[in-house]
Amino acid sequence: MKLGVVEYFDAAHYLPEHRSCGRMHGHTYKVELVLEGEPKEGIIMDFAEVKAALREVLAEYDHRVLNELLEYPSAENICISIYEKLKAKLGFPIRVRLWEGEGKWVEVGD
């Protein structure tokens, strides 16, 4: 069974040497977290706990210049970074989908 939550954060970044994204700019990022497991006592994991874990991880990125956190903060690298932190924290098979604005997303997962 799968369980999912969605959260948002805002951040700025630039992609060095990229023709159109080489200048500082910002996005509202949408993060979808899906974890998979078997319900125990009727639930996989409490929604409040899942959202709290996601919010804790995203607080590291929110209202930041992502270049201060990642060498090359592409959507792909941001998604991998978030995934690795959540994977270590949650202990379930997970999938993370990162939306960079509207209409553009990347995804990584088990």
VONU-920490 format. One record per residue (C-alpha): residue number from 1; residue in three letters; x, y, z. Coordinates in nm, 2 decimals, m for minus. Layout:
N
seq = NUM | type = ALA | u = X | v = Y | w = Z
...
% end
This chain:
110
seq = 1 | type = MET | u = 0.00 | v = 0.00 | w = 0.00
seq = 2 | type = LYS | u = 0.12 | v = 0.36 | w = m0.07
seq = 3 | type = LEU | u = 0.08 | v = 0.67 | w = 0.14
seq = 4 | type = GLY | u = 0.16 | v = 1.02 | w = 0.01
seq = 5 | type = VAL | u = 0.19 | v = 1.38 | w = 0.13
seq = 6 | type = VAL | u = 0.27 | v = 1.71 | w = m0.05
seq = 7 | type = GLU | u = 0.46 | v = 2.01 | w = 0.08
seq = 8 | type = TYR | u = 0.61 | v = 2.32 | w = m0.08
seq = 9 | type = PHE | u = 0.92 | v = 2.54 | w = m0.04
seq = 10 | type = ASP | u = 1.06 | v = 2.85 | w = m0.21
seq = 11 | type = ALA | u = 1.43 | v = 2.89 | w = m0.30
seq = 12 | type = ALA | u = 1.67 | v = 3.06 | w = m0.54
seq = 13 | type = HIS | u = 1.94 | v = 2.91 | w = m0.74
seq = 14 | type = TYR | u = 2.15 | v = 2.94 | w = m1.06
seq = 15 | type = LEU | u = 2.32 | v = 2.68 | w = m1.27
seq = 16 | type = PRO | u = 2.67 | v = 2.79 | w = m1.36
seq = 17 | type = GLU | u = 2.74 | v = 2.79 | w = m1.73
seq = 18 | type = HIS | u = 2.38 | v = 2.71 | w = m1.82
seq = 19 | type = ARG | u = 2.25 | v = 2.93 | w = m2.11
seq = 20 | type = SER | u = 1.92 | v = 3.03 | w = m1.96
seq = 21 | type = CYS | u = 1.95 | v = 2.93 | w = m1.59
seq = 22 | type = GLY | u = 2.29 | v = 3.07 | w = m1.53
seq = 23 | type = ARG | u = 2.14 | v = 3.38 | w = m1.36
seq = 24 | type = MET | u = 2.00 | v = 3.38 | w = m1.01
seq = 25 | type = HIS | u = 1.63 | v = 3.31 | w = m1.01
seq = 26 | type = GLY | u = 1.38 | v = 3.14 | w = m0.79
seq = 27 | type = HIS | u = 1.11 | v = 2.88 | w = m0.78
seq = 28 | type = THR | u = 0.83 | v = 2.75 | w = m0.57
seq = 29 | type = TYR | u = 0.90 | v = 2.38 | w = m0.54
seq = 30 | type = LYS | u = 0.64 | v = 2.12 | w = m0.48
seq = 31 | type = VAL | u = 0.75 | v = 1.80 | w = m0.32
seq = 32 | type = GLU | u = 0.55 | v = 1.48 | w = m0.33
seq = 33 | type = LEU | u = 0.66 | v = 1.21 | w = m0.09
seq = 34 | type = VAL | u = 0.52 | v = 0.86 | w = m0.13
seq = 35 | type = LEU | u = 0.61 | v = 0.58 | w = 0.10
seq = 36 | type = GLU | u = 0.52 | v = 0.21 | w = 0.07
seq = 37 | type = GLY | u = 0.45 | v = m0.04 | w = 0.34
seq = 38 | type = GLU | u = 0.20 | v = m0.27 | w = 0.50
seq = 39 | type = PRO | u = m0.05 | v = m0.12 | w = 0.74
seq = 40 | type = LYS | u = 0.01 | v = m0.22 | w = 1.11
seq = 41 | type = GLU | u = m0.27 | v = m0.15 | w = 1.34
seq = 42 | type = GLY | u = m0.46 | v = 0.00 | w = 1.05
seq = 43 | type = ILE | u = m0.20 | v = 0.25 | w = 0.93
seq = 44 | type = ILE | u = 0.14 | v = 0.25 | w = 0.74
seq = 45 | type = MET | u = 0.26 | v = 0.56 | w = 0.93
seq = 46 | type = ASP | u = 0.07 | v = 0.85 | w = 1.08
seq = 47 | type = PHE | u = 0.02 | v = 1.13 | w = 0.83
seq = 48 | type = ALA | u = 0.13 | v = 1.39 | w = 1.09
seq = 49 | type = GLU | u = 0.46 | v = 1.21 | w = 1.14
seq = 50 | type = VAL | u = 0.52 | v = 1.18 | w = 0.76
seq = 51 | type = LYS | u = 0.45 | v = 1.55 | w = 0.71
seq = 52 | type = ALA | u = 0.67 | v = 1.65 | w = 1.00
seq = 53 | type = ALA | u = 0.96 | v = 1.45 | w = 0.86
seq = 54 | type = LEU | u = 0.92 | v = 1.61 | w = 0.52
seq = 55 | type = ARG | u = 0.88 | v = 1.96 | w = 0.66
seq = 56 | type = GLU | u = 1.20 | v = 1.91 | w = 0.87
seq = 57 | type = VAL | u = 1.40 | v = 1.81 | w = 0.57
seq = 58 | type = LEU | u = 1.25 | v = 2.09 | w = 0.35
seq = 59 | type = ALA | u = 1.33 | v = 2.35 | w = 0.61
seq = 60 | type = GLU | u = 1.70 | v = 2.31 | w = 0.51
seq = 61 | type = TYR | u = 1.61 | v = 2.43 | w = 0.16
seq = 62 | type = ASP | u = 1.33 | v = 2.68 | w = 0.22
seq = 63 | type = HIS | u = 1.42 | v = 3.05 | w = 0.14
seq = 64 | type = ARG | u = 1.78 | v = 2.96 | w = 0.07
seq = 65 | type = VAL | u = 2.02 | v = 3.00 | w = m0.22
seq = 66 | type = LEU | u = 2.05 | v = 2.64 | w = m0.31
seq = 67 | type = ASN | u = 2.40 | v = 2.69 | w = m0.45
seq = 68 | type = GLU | u = 2.51 | v = 2.72 | w = m0.08
seq = 69 | type = LEU | u = 2.39 | v = 2.37 | w = m0.02
seq = 70 | type = LEU | u = 2.46 | v = 2.19 | w = m0.35
seq = 71 | type = GLU | u = 2.75 | v = 2.23 | w = m0.60
seq = 72 | type = TYR | u = 2.51 | v = 2.21 | w = m0.90
seq = 73 | type = PRO | u = 2.15 | v = 2.26 | w = m0.78
seq = 74 | type = SER | u = 1.96 | v = 2.12 | w = m1.07
seq = 75 | type = ALA | u = 1.62 | v = 1.98 | w = m1.01
seq = 76 | type = GLU | u = 1.77 | v = 1.64 | w = m1.04
seq = 77 | type = ASN | u = 2.03 | v = 1.70 | w = m0.77
seq = 78 | type = ILE | u = 1.79 | v = 1.88 | w = m0.54
seq = 79 | type = CYS | u = 1.55 | v = 1.58 | w = m0.57
seq = 80 | type = ILE | u = 1.83 | v = 1.33 | w = m0.50
seq = 81 | type = SER | u = 1.94 | v = 1.53 | w = m0.19
seq = 82 | type = ILE | u = 1.59 | v = 1.54 | w = m0.05
seq = 83 | type = TYR | u = 1.53 | v = 1.17 | w = m0.12
seq = 84 | type = GLU | u = 1.86 | v = 1.07 | w = 0.05
seq = 85 | type = LYS | u = 1.77 | v = 1.26 | w = 0.37
seq = 86 | type = LEU | u = 1.41 | v = 1.13 | w = 0.38
seq = 87 | type = LYS | u = 1.52 | v = 0.77 | w = 0.31
seq = 88 | type = ALA | u = 1.76 | v = 0.78 | w = 0.61
seq = 89 | type = LYS | u = 1.48 | v = 0.93 | w = 0.83
seq = 90 | type = LEU | u = 1.18 | v = 0.72 | w = 0.74
seq = 91 | type = GLY | u = 1.30 | v = 0.36 | w = 0.69
seq = 92 | type = PHE | u = 1.04 | v = 0.28 | w = 0.42
seq = 93 | type = PRO | u = 1.07 | v = 0.24 | w = 0.04
seq = 94 | type = ILE | u = 1.00 | v = 0.59 | w = m0.08
seq = 95 | type = ARG | u = 0.95 | v = 0.80 | w = m0.40
seq = 96 | type = VAL | u = 1.02 | v = 1.17 | w = m0.41
seq = 97 | type = ARG | u = 0.89 | v = 1.38 | w = m0.70
seq = 98 | type = LEU | u = 1.01 | v = 1.74 | w = m0.71
seq = 99 | type = TRP | u = 0.82 | v = 2.00 | w = m0.92
seq = 100 | type = GLU | u = 1.02 | v = 2.30 | w = m1.02
seq = 101 | type = GLY | u = 0.74 | v = 2.55 | w = m1.07
seq = 102 | type = GLU | u = 0.45 | v = 2.42 | w = m1.28
seq = 103 | type = GLY | u = 0.48 | v = 2.16 | w = m1.55
seq = 104 | type = LYS | u = 0.83 | v = 2.04 | w = m1.48
seq = 105 | type = TRP | u = 0.92 | v = 1.76 | w = m1.24
seq = 106 | type = VAL | u = 1.19 | v = 1.50 | w = m1.16
seq = 107 | type = GLU | u = 1.15 | v = 1.18 | w = m0.96
seq = 108 | type = VAL | u = 1.37 | v = 0.94 | w = m0.77
seq = 109 | type = GLY | u = 1.27 | v = 0.64 | w = m0.56
seq = 110 | type = ASP | u = 1.30 | v = 0.28 | w = m0.46
% end
